């Protein structure tokens, strides 16, 4: 028989139980039986909901714990200010977890995937879970008709090609023209953007003949339209999804942390190519989302990455979706 460690709380409970008529042997048996092993089953890696005549599914490609959020976020501030903000939001001061969320929109006639995660190359580090979670949700990569790239950072494009072959073999591709031109410009050589340019050369360039390079304002398919959201990268795009009178915004990396980037949109983000423009874009995009009370999906918001924002004095409060689309 396994006997649980006796604590002051256990003694109090035992005394109460004996007063209620249980014997000490009965108490010890019940305590031992309660010591069940913890489950190692992970939480579901997808969330599906109806949106107008469309069906939208978000997928968790992986989670990355690490140090932060300062100075990745708020390098123009201080650790003390960041710590104060984290404490006010019941978050650790020096640790955070970054998630990665590709999105699949089923329009009824086409499957449109936004961003591709880390792909097979990331699986040794626990990433690259898009394909497995798609299959868990009832889809396979070869069913995808359109792959849209919001911008060309590695966590968005590395899943385009797995093992030297296209990961979505039946798909056509859509990407921003400004974004592609920036990353394929030889001027990136010898700059901090060089590694990113190499990834684009490996993952995006081989698919260029099957890619439509769009300008801001262009449609992807009926009901999905692009909009400029420059700053995070030079050609970063967001997308409006509209169906049967409903309107949702795919914000990609406009905001990368649900507290640091939204409650303090002026605070710098290390990943932003143009930090001042990135801050201005955050305020422009989320002012619009807050004013119109629109739902949005952010690539790095807490999974399932769908929510609303409420305007506050210094920024925006993130309100995660719960059952709004299930009733």
VOMI-348162 format. One record per residue: residue number from 0; residue in three letters; x, y, z of N, C-alpha, C, O in turn. Coordinates in steps of 0.02 Angstrom, whole numbers. Atoms other than C-alpha are relative to their C-alpha. Layout:
 pos code  neast nnorth    nup caeast canorth   caup  ceast cnorth    cup  oeast onorth    oup
 NUM  ALA      X      Y      Z      X       Y      Z      X      Y      Z      X      Y      Z
...
END
This chain:
 pos code  neast nnorth    nup caeast canorth   caup  ceast cnorth    cup  oeast onorth    oup
   0  UNK     43    -60      0      0       0      0     44     62      0     93     65     37
   1  UNK    -37    -63      1     65     174    -42    -33     48     48    -93     62     43
   2  UNK     27    -46    -49     43     294    101     24     70    -18     83     83    -22
   3  UNK    -17    -68     18     35     478     55     34     34     58     21     19    116
   4  UNK    -34    -39    -52    148     598    149    -50     39     41    -94     72     14
   5  UNK     47    -34    -45     56     666    301     20     73      7     77     89     25
   6  UNK    -11    -71     -7     40     853    300    -50     26     52    -94    -10     74
   7  UNK     46    -31    -47    -48     974    419    -71     -1    -29   -119    -12      8
   8  UNK     66      1     32   -190     984    291    -29    -70      2    -89    -79     16
   9  UNK     24     69     -1   -201     793    281    -25    -20     70    -76    -54     77
  10  UNK     21     15    -68   -210     781    471    -67     32     15   -109      2     48
  11  UNK     64    -34    -12   -351     908    473    -56    -38    -34   -110    -49     -5
  12  UNK     51     37     37   -446     811    339    -14    -67     33    -71    -89     37
  13  UNK      8     65    -33   -415     647    429    -42      7     63    -87    -34     76
  14  UNK     39    -11    -61   -482     717    592    -73     11    -16   -117    -15     19
  15  UNK     69    -13     20   -637     779    504    -34    -64    -23    -92    -76     -8
  16  UNK     29     62     25   -662     611    418    -15    -49     56    -67    -82     56
  17  UNK     12     45    -57   -643     513    581    -61     22     38   -101    -19     60
  18  UNK     59    -26    -34   -770     626    660    -64    -18    -38   -117    -24     -8
  19  UNK     57     18     41   -884     581    516    -11    -75     -4    -58    -98    -37
  20  UNK     13     71     -3   -866     395    548     48    -44    -40     42   -105    -37
  21  UNK    -48     41     37   -722     339    434     57    -22     45     75     13     93
  22  UNK    -58     24    -37   -580     234    502     64     27    -32     63     48    -90
  23  UNK    -65    -22     28   -397     281    479     20    -43    -58     50    -17   -106
  24  UNK    -18     44     56   -375     127    366    -37     21    -63     -8     21   -117
  25  UNK     38    -23     58   -516     189    252     30     64    -29     33     73    -89
  26  UNK    -29    -64     22   -436     361    245     64    -13    -39     75     18    -91
  27  UNK    -63     14     33   -265     289    199    -11    -31    -68     25    -15   -115
  28  UNK     14     31     65   -341     182     59    -24     52    -50     -1     52   -107
  29  UNK     27    -51     45   -437     329    -15     55     49    -21     56     71    -79
  30  UNK    -55    -45     17   -281     440     -8     46    -32    -50     69      0    -98
  31  UNK    -44     35     46   -176     308    -93    -30     -4    -70      4      5   -120
  32  UNK     33      6     65   -304     283   -231     -3     66    -37     -7     67    -99
  33  UNK      4    -65     32   -309     470   -264     66     20    -33     67     67    -73
  34  UNK    -66    -19     27   -123     473   -308      9    -31    -69     52    -74    -79
  35  UNK     -3     27     69   -151     438   -494     56     35    -39     73     92    -25
  36  UNK    -54    -30     40    -13     468   -622    -26     57    -42    -84     57    -63
  37  UNK     19    -57     42    -15     631   -720      2    -20    -73     43    -61    -94
  38  UNK      5     17     71    -63     623   -903     52     40    -39     66     98    -24
  39  UNK    -46    -36     44     63     666  -1038    -33     15    -67      1     33   -115
  40  UNK     36    -15     62    -73     688  -1171     -3     76     -9    -23    113     37
  41  UNK     -1    -72     13    -56     859  -1252    -70     25    -17   -113    -14    -38
  42  UNK     64    -30     17   -201     979  -1276     -8      0    -76     41     -2   -112
  43  UNK     11      2     73   -283     979  -1449     38     56    -35     43    112     -9
  44  UNK    -41    -48     38   -179    1067  -1581    -38     36    -53     -8     66    -98
  45  UNK     38    -38     49   -322    1140  -1680    -66     24     31    -90     -4     80
  46  UNK     64    -27    -20   -479    1245  -1658    -39     18    -63    -15     57   -104
  47  UNK     41    -12     60   -618    1246  -1788    -64     37     20    -94     23     72
  48  UNK     63    -34    -12   -765    1366  -1797    -30     24    -65      6     37   -114
  49  UNK     36    -26     57   -896    1423  -1920      4     77      1      1    108     54
  50  UNK     -2    -73      5   -884    1601  -1984    -36     20    -64     -8     16   -118
  51  UNK     41    -11     59  -1024    1653  -2100     -9    -66    -36    -27   -117     -6
  52  UNK      3     61     39  -1022    1526  -2240     67    -35     -3     74    -88    -34
  53  UNK    -67     30     -1   -838    1490  -2210      8    -42     64    -30    -36    112
  54  UNK    -22     36    -59   -757    1370  -2089     74     16     10    113     11    -37
  55  UNK    -69    -20    -14   -596    1425  -2005     29    -47     53     -3    -63    103
  56  UNK    -36     42    -48   -470    1313  -1917     68     30     13    105     45    -34
  57  UNK    -68    -21    -19   -317    1372  -1822     38    -61     24     10   -105     56
  58  UNK    -42     56    -17   -171    1254  -1796     60     23     40     90     75     25
  59  UNK    -60    -15    -39    -34    1256  -1666     60    -36    -31     63    -98    -29
  60  UNK    -60     30     30    133    1228  -1754     53    -16     53     99    -54     40
  61  UNK    -48     13    -53    227    1229  -1589      1     57     50    -26    111     37
  62  UNK     -9    -50    -52    269    1324  -1430     75      6     16    111    -43     19
  63  UNK    -70    -11    -16    436    1403  -1386      7     39     65     -1    100     65
  64  UNK    -14    -35    -63    472    1443  -1203     69     32     -4    114      7    -37
  65  UNK    -66    -32     -1    615    1562  -1171      2     60     46    -47     75     81
  66  UNK     -8    -60    -40    682    1715  -1084    -37     58    -33    -42     62    -94
  67  UNK     35    -57     27    584    1874  -1102    -60     19     43    -65     -5    100
  68  UNK     -1    -27     68    481    1961  -1152     52     54    -13     69     66    -71
  69  UNK    -53    -50     10    612    2098  -1123     67    -37    -10     80    -86     24
  70  UNK      5    -60     43    717    2144  -1223    -27    -14    -70    -26     31   -112
  71  UNK     31     11     65    637    2057  -1372    -57     48    -11    -68     74    -65
  72  UNK     53    -51      0    490    2169  -1329     21     55     49     43     41    104
  73  UNK    -12    -56    -45    514    2341  -1256     73     18     11     91     42     65
  74  UNK    -70    -17     -8    700    2365  -1287     10     75      9     61     96     35
  75  UNK     -3    -72    -11    665    2553  -1288    -28     20     68    -37     79     82
  76  UNK     24    -13    -68    599    2536  -1110     52    -28     49    111    -15     42
  77  UNK    -46     30    -48    675    2440   -964    -30    -65     26    -90    -76     21
  78  UNK     25     63    -30    663    2270   -881    -49     16     56    -98    -20     66
  79  UNK     44    -17    -55    583    2357   -732    -70     16    -24   -120     -6      5
  80  UNK     66    -17     27    442    2430   -837    -35    -62    -28    -95    -71    -19
  81  UNK     30     60     27    416    2265   -926    -24    -46     57    -78    -74     54
  82  UNK     19     41    -57    415    2171   -760    -64     25     32   -107    -15     51
  83  UNK     60    -29    -29    284    2290   -692    -62    -17    -43   -114    -34    -17
  84  UNK     56     16     45    174    2263   -846    -18    -74      4    -77    -91      5
  85  UNK     14     71     -4    192    2074   -836    -34    -17     66    -83    -54     67
  86  UNK     31     13    -65    151    2071   -649    -73     21      0   -116    -14     27
  87  UNK     68    -26      2     -5    2175   -682    -46    -46    -39   -107    -44    -31
  88  UNK     39     46     41    -61    2041   -805     10    -73     21     -5   -119    -18
  89  UNK     -7     67    -29    -18    1890   -694     46    -44    -42     36   -104    -48
  90  UNK    -48     36     41    128    1841   -805     70      2     32     84     48     69
  91  UNK    -68     -3    -26    309    1797   -762     37     61    -27     23     84    -83
  92  UNK    -37    -60     19    429    1943   -770     55    -14    -50     72     30    -91
  93  UNK    -60     12     41    574    1858   -859     -5    -63    -43     45    -85    -71
  94  UNK     11     59     43    499    1708   -951    -64     11    -40   -112     41    -17
  95  UNK     63      0     38    373    1693  -1091      0    -58    -49     52    -89    -62
  96  UNK      8     55     47    306    1567  -1215    -29     29    -65    -80     63    -64
  97  UNK     21    -24     65    290    1606  -1400    -32    -58    -38     -3   -112    -43
  98  UNK     35     51     40    163    1509  -1505     -3     20    -73      6     79    -90
  99  UNK     -1    -10     72    147    1491  -1694    -63    -32    -29    -75    -92    -20
 100  UNK     67     23     18    -24    1476  -1776    -17     12    -73    -42     65    -90
 101  UNK     28     -2     67    -57    1442  -1961    -76     -6      2   -104    -30     51
 102  UNK     73     -4      3   -238    1463  -2015    -24    -30    -66      5    -18   -119
 103  UNK     31     29     60   -346    1364  -2137    -71     26     -6   -112     18     40
 104  UNK     67    -25     14   -500    1446  -2214    -31    -44    -54     -6    -48   -110
 105  UNK     38     40     48   -624    1329  -2298    -57     43    -25   -105     56     11
 106  UNK     51    -44     28   -727    1439  -2413    -60    -38    -27   -110     -8    -48
 107  UNK     52     41     30   -835    1294  -2470     19    -23    -69     -7    -74    -94
 108  UNK    -25     20     66   -746    1287  -2637     75     -8     -1    102    -43    -44
 109  UNK    -73      5     -3   -563    1306  -2587     23     -2     72     -8     26    117
 110  UNK    -34     -1    -64   -449    1273  -2441     58     48     -6    104     37    -46
 111  UNK    -51    -52      4   -341    1426  -2410     39      0     65     12     13    119
 112  UNK    -43      3    -59   -194    1407  -2290     42     63      5     73     84    -44
 113  UNK    -41    -59    -13   -111    1560  -2213     60    -20     42     54    -37    100
 114  UNK    -65     14    -31     73    1530  -2171      7    -75     16    -42   -112     21
 115  UNK    -14     72      0    157    1362  -2148     41    -25     59     59    -84     60
 116  UNK    -38     22    -57    252    1357  -1984     72    -19    -17     99      3    -68
 117  UNK    -71     17      6    425    1280  -1964     14    -60    -45     71    -69    -67
 118  UNK    -11     58     43    399    1122  -2066     42    -54     33     56    -52     93
 119  UNK    -35     59    -26    495     960  -2048     66     19     34     87    -15     81
 120  UNK    -65    -19    -29    658    1051  -2008     -7     21     73     42     20    110
 121  UNK      9    -23    -69    582    1115  -1846    -22    -54     49    -27    -41    108
 122  UNK     30     51    -43    519     950  -1779     46    -25     55     23    -46    107
 123  UNK    -47     22    -52    677     906  -1684     -3     46     60     20     28    115
 124  UNK      7    -47    -55    640    1060  -1578    -72      7     23    -88     53     61
 125  UNK     69     -1    -22    455    1023  -1555    -46     42    -42   -105     49    -26
 126  UNK     42    -40     45    393    1133  -1697    -21    -43    -60    -13   -104    -59
 127  UNK     18     37     60    327    1086  -1868    -59    -47      9    -62   -100    -22
 128  UNK     57     43    -15    165    1015  -1800    -61     13    -44   -114    -17    -34
 129  UNK     57    -17     43     53    1091  -1935    -28    -62    -34    -89    -73    -31
 130  UNK     25     57     38     41     933  -2040    -37    -49     44    -91    -72     26
 131  UNK     33     47    -45      0     820  -1893    -66     27     25   -115    -10     30
 132  UNK     62    -28    -25   -130     940  -1827    -52      9    -54   -112      6    -41
 133  UNK     47      0     56   -207     961  -1999    -33    -68     -7    -94    -72    -15
 134  UNK     28     67      7   -228     773  -2009    -47    -16     58    -98    -49     48
 135  UNK     44     11    -57   -303     770  -1834    -67     36    -10   -119     14     15
 136  UNK     61    -38     13   -429     899  -1895    -37    -25    -62    -90      2    -79
 137  UNK     35     29     57   -474     794  -2047     23     25    -68    -10     12   -118
 138  UNK    -27    -25     63   -368     879  -2181     69    -30    -13    103    -53     33
 139  UNK    -67     20     18   -212     830  -2276     32     55    -41     -4     93    -75
 140  UNK    -33    -54     38    -81     945  -2354    -17      0    -74    -19     54   -105
 141  UNK     13      1     72   -122     886  -2530    -70     23    -18    -87     27    -77
 142  UNK     67    -28     13   -300     952  -2510      0     76     -3    -49    106    -26
 143  UNK     -3    -73     -1   -243    1132  -2490      4     27    -71     45      5   -111
 144  UNK      2    -29     67   -285    1237  -2643     43     63     -7     73     74    -60
 145  UNK    -37    -63      2   -202    1403  -2598     40      8     64     13     -3    119
 146  UNK    -41    -17    -58    -57    1445  -2482     17     74     -4     47     97    -53
 147  UNK    -13    -72     -3    -46    1628  -2431     56     12     51     53    -13    107
 148  UNK    -55    -18    -44    115    1696  -2356     -8     73     20     -4    117    -22
 149  UNK     10    -68    -23     85    1849  -2248     64     41     -3     63    100    -17
 150  UNK    -66    -30      6    271    1887  -2243     51    -56      3     32   -114     15
 151  UNK    -48     54     14    433    1792  -2264     52    -12     55    109    -27     40
 152  UNK    -42     24    -55    506    1763  -2092     -4    -76      3    -52   -107    -18
 153  UNK     -7     72      3    563    1585  -2064    -57    -39     30    -75    -92      4
 154  UNK     54     37    -33    422    1533  -1946    -64      0    -41   -114    -32    -22
 155  UNK     58     -3     45    300    1573  -2087     11    -36    -66    -36    -57    -98
 156  UNK    -14     29     66    389    1499  -2238     36    -67      1     38   -102    -49
 157  UNK    -42     60     -1    496    1354  -2179    -40    -64    -15    -12   -114    -38
 158  UNK     42     58     14    349    1234  -2196    -23     -5    -72    -61    -50    -88
 159  UNK     20      4     70    329    1270  -2381     29    -61    -35     -4    -92    -77
 160  UNK    -34     56     32    454    1137  -2431     27    -47     53     61    -25     99
 161  UNK    -24     51    -46    488     975  -2338     39    -53    -38     12    -82    -86
 162  UNK    -40     50     33    628     859  -2389     13     14    -74     19    -32   -114
 163  UNK    -14    -19     69    659     955  -2549    -60      2    -46    -53     19   -104
 164  UNK     60      1     41    479     938  -2610    -52     47     29    -52     59     90
 165  UNK     53    -44    -26    329    1056  -2596    -43    -37     51    -64    -94     39
 166  UNK     39     31    -52    235    1019  -2436    -75     -1    -17   -113    -41     11
 167  UNK     70     -5     20     70    1067  -2519     -3     -7    -76    -10     42   -112
 168  UNK    -15     12     70     89     987  -2690    -53     22    -50    -38     34   -108
 169  UNK     53    -20     46    -80    1035  -2764    -15     75      3    -60     99    -32
 170  UNK     18    -70    -13    -77    1216  -2707     32     48    -49     85     35    -78
 171  UNK    -32    -59     28    -47    1380  -2793     16     46     59     -9     36    114
 172  UNK    -26    -40    -55     37    1516  -2691    -15     74    -12    -18     97    -69
 173  UNK     13    -72      2      2    1698  -2650     47     33     51     50     11    108
 174  UNK    -46    -36    -44    130    1819  -2576      4     73    -23    -12     89    -80
 175  UNK     -7    -70     16    163    2005  -2570     59     13    -46    114    -13    -36
 176  UNK    -54    -17     48    264    2076  -2714     55     39     33    114     26     22
 177  UNK    -51    -41    -34    352    2205  -2605     42    -44     45    103    -37     48
 178  UNK    -35     45    -46    397    2070  -2479     51    -44    -38    109    -50    -18
 179  UNK    -44     43     38    469    1953  -2609     59     38    -30    116     15    -28
 180  UNK    -54    -40     29    568    2090  -2695     52     20     51    112     22     36
 181  UNK    -47    -18    -52    645    2142  -2530     47    -58     17    107    -48     20
 182  UNK    -41     56    -23    705    1969  -2480     42    -30    -55     92    -63    -40
 183  UNK    -40     28     55    769    1923  -2652     48     51    -30     84     36    -78
 184  UNK    -46    -52     23    865    2085  -2677     71    -18     22     81    -31     81
 185  UNK    -69     14    -19   1054    2053  -2681     28     47     54     78     32     86
 186  UNK    -22    -48    -51   1071    2205  -2566     -6    -29     70     24     -1    117
 187  UNK      5     31    -66   1024    2091  -2420     65    -35     20     76    -46     80
 188  UNK    -64     34    -15   1195    2006  -2433     43     44     45     53    103     32
 189  UNK    -43    -37    -46   1306    2057  -2289    -36     42     50     -5     80     87
 190  UNK     40    -38    -48   1163    2132  -2188    -31    -48     51    -27   -108     42
 191  UNK     34     44    -48   1067    2066  -2035    -56    -41    -32    -78    -91     -4
 192  UNK     54     36     34    934    2009  -2160     25    -56    -44    -15    -89    -77
 193  UNK    -28     49     46   1053    1892  -2252    -26    -70     12    -43   -105    -36
 194  UNK     25     67    -13    998    1733  -2164    -73     -8    -21    -93    -61    -46
 195  UNK     69      2     22    817    1775  -2196     -5     -6    -75    -48    -41   -102
 196  UNK     -1      3     73    856    1802  -2379     19    -70    -24     -7    -93    -74
 197  UNK    -19     68     19    939    1631  -2387    -59    -48      9    -69    -93    -32
 198  UNK     59     42    -10    783    1551  -2315    -51     11    -56    -81    -37    -80
 199  UNK     46    -14     55    676    1638  -2446     25    -33    -64    -15    -60   -103
 200  UNK    -29     32     60    795    1576  -2581    -12    -75     -1    -22   -105    -54
 201  UNK      8     72     -5    775    1398  -2517    -73    -21     -1    -91    -72    -30
 202  UNK     69     21    -11    590    1395  -2473    -51     32    -47   -101      1    -64
 203  UNK     50    -36     40    502    1525  -2581     17      2    -74    -26    -10   -117
 204  UNK    -20     -6     70    602    1547  -2740    -17    -62    -43    -38    -53   -100
 205  UNK     17     58     42    577    1366  -2799    -73     -4    -19    -91    -40    -66
 206  UNK     71      1     13    390    1399  -2797    -23     62    -38    -83     72    -47
 207  UNK     17    -65     29    396    1568  -2885    -45     -7    -62    -89     35    -72
 208  UNK     39      7     61    323    1503  -3048    -73    -17     15   -117     -5    -27
 209  UNK     69     17    -19    168    1443  -2955    -29     53     48    -82     42     78
 210  UNK     20    -51    -48    155    1604  -2852    -27     61    -35      1     85    -85
 211  UNK     27    -64     21     46    1755  -2882     24     52     50      9     48    109
 212  UNK    -26    -52    -44    134    1909  -2812    -48     60     -3    -57     91    -55
 213  UNK     54    -49     -2      3    2033  -2755     23     66     31     74     70     65
 214  UNK     -8    -65    -32     -6    2215  -2705    -54      6     55   -104    -29     53
 215  UNK     49    -12    -52    -97    2277  -2550    -66     22    -31    -68     64    -76
 216  UNK     66    -14     26   -283    2283  -2583    -25    -52    -48    -85    -55    -63
 217  UNK     20     53     46   -284    2134  -2701    -36    -56     38    -23    -68     97
 218  UNK     36     57    -28   -402    1988  -2670     39    -64    -10     77    -71    -59
 219  UNK    -29     67      6   -342    1811  -2640    -50    -47    -33    -35    -78    -84
 220  UNK     59     34     27   -509    1725  -2670    -60     43     20    -52     87     62
 221  UNK     58    -39    -21   -685    1795  -2657    -11     -3     76    -16    -58    104
 222  UNK     10     -3    -72   -709    1853  -2477     64     10     40     60     20    100
 223  UNK    -63    -10    -36   -524    1870  -2434     42     51    -37     60     41    -95
 224  UNK    -34    -56     31   -433    2033  -2468     60     22     43     56     21    104
 225  UNK    -61    -21    -35   -259    2095  -2424     -1     74     18    -37    113    -12
 226  UNK    -10    -70    -19   -209    2257  -2338     72      9     23    100    -35     55
 227  UNK    -68    -15    -22    -39    2337  -2309      3      7     75    -40     39    106
 228  UNK    -14     -7    -72     29    2321  -2132     76     -1      8    104    -43     43
 229  UNK    -73      0      4    211    2367  -2161     32     21     66      1     56    107
 230  UNK    -39    -17    -59    343    2385  -2027     32    -61     31     92    -62     42
 231  UNK    -30     62    -25    364    2211  -1957     49    -26    -52    105    -45    -35
 232  UNK    -44      8     58    436    2176  -2129    -22     50    -52    -77     78    -47
 233  UNK     18    -53     49    438    2292  -2280    -64    -13    -39    -95     34    -63
 234  UNK     60     14     39    295    2201  -2366    -52    -40     38    -94    -74      7
 235  UNK     46     37    -43    198    2127  -2219    -73     16    -17    -91     75    -21
 236  UNK     70     -9     18     14    2100  -2263    -46    -31     53    -29    -81     84
 237  UNK     54     30    -38   -144    2070  -2161    -56    -16    -49    -55      7   -106
 238  UNK     53     22     45   -303    1994  -2232    -68      5     33    -78    -15     90
 239  UNK     69     -5    -22   -488    2032  -2215    -38    -60    -26    -37    -75    -86
 240  UNK     40     58     18   -600    1879  -2214    -73     19     12    -93     34     68
 241  UNK     70    -22     -5   -783    1919  -2250    -46    -52    -32    -35    -73    -89
 242  UNK     47     50     24   -927    1797  -2268    -68      9     34    -72     13     95
 243  UNK     69     -2    -25  -1116    1811  -2249     -9     55     53    -42     44    104
 244  UNK      8    -57    -45  -1103    1982  -2164     47      1     59     44     47    100
 245  UNK    -48      2    -55   -965    1931  -2044     69     19    -26     85      8    -84
 246  UNK    -64    -29     20   -791    2008  -2045     52    -16     54     42     -2    113
 247  UNK    -55     19    -44   -629    1944  -1968     65     22    -33     70     26    -94
 248  UNK    -64    -22     26   -449    2004  -1986     55    -48     21     63    -64     80
 249  UNK    -61     40    -14   -295    1893  -2000     57     50      4     78     78    -46
 250  UNK    -48    -54    -11   -164    2008  -1924     72    -22     -4    118     19      0
 251  UNK    -68     26      7    -12    1894  -1943     44     24     58     27     12    116
 252  UNK    -47    -22    -52    134    1976  -1847     -5     74     14     43    105     36
 253  UNK      9    -70    -18     62    2150  -1828     13     11     74     44     60     94
 254  UNK    -15      1    -72     66    2113  -1641     25    -69     17     -6   -119     -2
 255  UNK    -32     64    -14    179    1975  -1574     -8    -24     72     12    -80     87
 256  UNK     10     20    -70    133    1972  -1389    -65     31     23    -76     91     13
 257  UNK     68    -24    -15    -44    1987  -1321     -2     53     54    -53     88     62
 258  UNK     -4    -54    -50     11    2101  -1179     50     54    -22     32    112    -31
 259  UNK    -52    -50     14    176    2185  -1225    -14     39    -63     -5    100    -65
 260  UNK     11    -35     64    128    2225  -1405    -68     35     -4    -75     83    -41
 261  UNK     67    -29      4    -56    2264  -1376    -11     54     53    -36    108     38
 262  UNK     10    -51    -52    -59    2354  -1209     50     57     -7     37    113     16
 263  UNK    -50    -53     11     98    2450  -1257     23     -2    -74     79    -23    -88
 264  UNK    -17      6     71     96    2463  -1448     60     42    -21     90     28    -73
 265  UNK    -59    -41     16    234    2596  -1446     65    -34     19    119    -13     -3
 266  UNK    -62     33    -21    358    2477  -1365     29    -39    -59     -7    -73    -95
 267  UNK    -33     30     58    485    2414  -1490     -3    -77      3     -5   -108     56
 268  UNK     -4     72      9    486    2236  -1556     63    -15    -40     72     11    -95
 269  UNK    -65     14     31    656    2164  -1600     -8    -27    -71     34    -15   -114
 270  UNK     10     30     65    583    2071  -1749    -22     49    -54    -20     33   -113
 271  UNK     25    -49     49    515    2229  -1832     58     30    -39    106     55    -10
 272  UNK    -52    -29     42    621    2285  -1979      3     75     10     57    103     19
 273  UNK      6    -72    -13    561    2465  -1957    -42      8     63   -103      3     60
 274  UNK     34      1    -65    518    2485  -1773    -51     56      7   -105     45     36
 275  UNK     48    -55     -4    434    2656  -1787    -62    -15    -44   -118     -3    -23
 276  UNK     57     17     44    328    2598  -1934    -40    -58     29   -101    -59     23
 277  UNK     35     56    -31    287    2436  -1844    -48     24     54   -104      0     59
 278  UNK     42    -27    -53    220    2534  -1695    -60     39    -30   -116     31     -6
 279  UNK     54    -38     31    119    2651  -1807    -52    -47    -31   -112    -34    -28
 280  UNK     46     48     30     45    2502  -1899    -41    -36     53   -100    -47     42
 281  UNK     38     32    -54     -3    2415  -1736    -59     44     21   -115     20     28
 282  UNK     53    -45    -23   -101    2568  -1683    -54      9    -53   -114     10    -37
 283  UNK     48     -8     54   -183    2590  -1853    -45    -61     -6   -106    -55    -10
 284  UNK     38     62      9   -236    2408  -1870    -45    -14     59   -104    -30     50
 285  UNK     40     18    -58   -295    2383  -1692    -49     55     20    -98     41     54
 286  UNK     52    -51     -6   -384    2550  -1685    -60    -20    -41   -117    -14    -18
 287  UNK     54     21     45   -486    2487  -1832    -37    -61     29    -98    -63     30
 288  UNK     31     60    -27   -516    2316  -1753    -41     15     62    -96    -12     70
 289  UNK     36    -18    -61   -566    2392  -1586    -63     40    -16   -116     27     12
 290  UNK     57    -43     16   -680    2524  -1664    -57    -39    -30   -115    -26    -16
 291  UNK     52     39     34   -772    2397  -1770    -18    -64     37    -60   -103     13
 292  UNK     13     59    -42   -771    2262  -1634      7    -65    -41    -35   -110    -36
 293  UNK    -12     58     44   -699    2137  -1757     41    -53     36     85    -37     75
 294  UNK    -46     53    -23   -626    1968  -1711     63      0    -44     60     19   -102
 295  UNK    -62      6     39   -446    1940  -1766     36    -63     21     26    -90     75
 296  UNK    -44     56    -15   -323    1798  -1775     72     24     -8     91     47    -62
 297  UNK    -70    -20      1   -143    1838  -1731     46    -60      4     34   -105     45
 298  UNK    -44     59      6     -3    1717  -1773     31    -19     67     43    -78     80
 299  UNK    -34     13    -63     76    1735  -1600    -44     15     60    -19     21    116
 300  UNK     45     -8    -57    -79    1763  -1493     -7    -68     36      8   -120      7
 301  UNK      7     63    -36   -115    1632  -1358    -49    -46    -36   -104    -27    -53
 302  UNK     40     47     38   -182    1477  -1444    -68    -11     34    -71    -18     95
 303  UNK      5      7     73   -311    1459  -1522      8     64    -40     -8     66    -99
 304  UNK    -24    -60     34   -255    1636  -1564    -54     45    -30    -41     87    -72
 305  UNK     57    -40     24   -428    1711  -1595    -25     44     57    -33     21    113
 306  UNK     25    -44    -52   -491    1862  -1501    -24     67    -25    -30     78    -85
 307  UNK     21    -69     13   -550    2041  -1492     48     46     38     88     22     79
 308  UNK    -36    -48    -41   -469    2199  -1426    -47     57     21    -92     77    -16
 309  UNK     36    -57    -27   -540    2337  -1318     49     58      7    103     49     36
 310  UNK    -45    -58     -3   -463    2511  -1333      8     23     72    -42     29    108
 311  UNK    -16    -28    -66   -378    2573  -1174     41     63     -8     58     82    -64
 312  UNK    -36    -64      3   -285    2731  -1130     68     -7    -34     88     36    -72
 313  UNK    -68      8     27   -113    2662  -1176      5    -52    -55     59    -63    -82
 314  UNK     -3     52     51   -160    2525  -1299    -65    -38     -3   -119     -8    -10
 315  UNK     58     42     11   -279    2378  -1308      2    -60     48     55    -87     63
 316  UNK      6     60    -41   -342    2239  -1196    -22    -58    -45    -72    -53    -80
 317  UNK     17     59     40   -343    2067  -1278    -55    -39     35    -50    -54     95
 318  UNK     57     39    -26   -507    1973  -1254     -4    -64    -41    -27    -62    -98
 319  UNK      1     61     39   -490    1791  -1307    -70    -24    -15   -116    -16     25
 320  UNK     64     30     18   -633    1707  -1399    -11    -62     44     36   -100     56
 321  UNK     18     61    -37   -723    1575  -1295    -52    -39    -40    -34    -82    -80
 322  UNK     51     38     35   -891    1513  -1360    -40     42    -50    -93     21    -73
 323  UNK     38    -45     43   -944    1660  -1470    -20    -32    -67    -74    -19    -93
 324  UNK     13     28     66   -933    1559  -1631    -28    -71      4    -37   -105    -47
 325  UNK     24     68     -9  -1001    1397  -1557    -75     -2     13   -104    -56     21
 326  UNK     72     -2    -16  -1180    1455  -1524    -37     37    -55    -98     45    -51
END
